[in-house]
Amino acid sequence: MATLLYIESSPRKQRSHSIKVAEAFLASYRRAHPDDRIDRLDLWQESLPRFDGDMLNAKYSIMHGENPSAAERTAWTEVERLFKRFDAADKYVFSVPMWNFGLPYVLKHYIDVITQPGLAWSFDPASGSYSGLVHGKVTAIYASGGAYHAGSGAEAFDLQKPALENWLAFIGLTDITRIVVAGTLAGPAAAKATDDASAEAARVAAGF
Ligand SMILES: Cc1cc2nc3c(=O)[nH]c(=O)nc-3n(C[C@H](O)[C@H](O)[C@H](O)COP(=O)(O)O)c2cc1C
């Protein structure tokens, strides 16, 4: 039995295109893999900790090979708890709206909290290289009001997909399937784009 972690980062719920496509994915996944566990993480319902003070200092203590203080160790347990839930998955599905060409801040907040030395990544001083410590495969569902595909002339503005996918690769998740619903502010064409992306999501999910 595999565990799929679904991470939702749009607050628009019923009106969200990325969530609509993700729901098509999850319904198809459930049919194809009835015994798997689906863990749903709605980042707008999660109270993520401020990443400062003892929690931030703990990160630097770990990176510098120093012993974290008692207060740092206590603060770090919350990071470990959030990372443990993330790391427990075998497969990941992200639904991601574009906000100001990049990621919505709740998703960036989550990334900043869980991307930690000794948990998500490690550094080898001898070779000077970083390694990702997370295993699994990913489907990333992206929504954007405009369109940023190759040839659109707007490619350089798209910081959404590189931000997510470079981070995923850094922590070890390089097997990534991308599903895009673009032009969601374009009236009737948006409904068709969402339907097409939902059909693609259902197809991908059956073999995921
Ligand atoms: C705060 C905010 C910033 C946005 N910035 C952009 C943007 O830079 N480029 C773009 O194409 N659309 C932008 N949009 C539009 C969203 O990408 C679009 O509505 C998309 O469908 C959101 O995903 P959702 O429907 O899953 O919520 C923005 C929307 C919001 C709320």
The ligand as a Gaussian input file, in Angstrom:
#p B3LYP/6-31G(d) Opt

LIG

0 1
 C       -2.428000      37.162000      -5.563000
 C       -2.595000      36.702000      -6.991000
 C       -1.589000      36.927000      -7.890000
 C       -1.717000      36.465000      -9.214000
 N       -0.660000      36.647000     -10.075000
 C       -0.745000      36.149000     -11.334000
 C        0.369000      36.265000     -12.215000
 O        1.431000      36.777000     -11.900000
 N        0.237000      35.746000     -13.464000
 C       -0.895000      35.122000     -13.878000
 O       -0.933000      34.651000     -15.010000
 N       -1.972000      34.996000     -13.059000
 C       -1.907000      35.490000     -11.792000
 N       -2.980000      35.354000     -10.932000
 C       -4.175000      34.644000     -11.427000
 C       -4.137000      33.178000     -10.996000
 O       -2.947000      32.551000     -11.401000
 C       -5.336000      32.445000     -11.591000
 O       -6.544000      33.014000     -11.088000
 C       -5.284000      30.950000     -11.299000
 O       -6.427000      30.346000     -11.854000
 C       -5.205000      30.702000      -9.793000
 O       -5.286000      29.318000      -9.519000
 P       -6.598000      28.711000      -8.825000
 O       -7.710000      28.946000      -9.824000
 O       -6.296000      27.287000      -8.623000
 O       -6.801000      29.472000      -7.546000
 C       -2.888000      35.811000      -9.637000
 C       -3.918000      35.604000      -8.701000
 C       -3.784000      36.041000      -7.401000
 C       -4.884000      35.797000      -6.407000

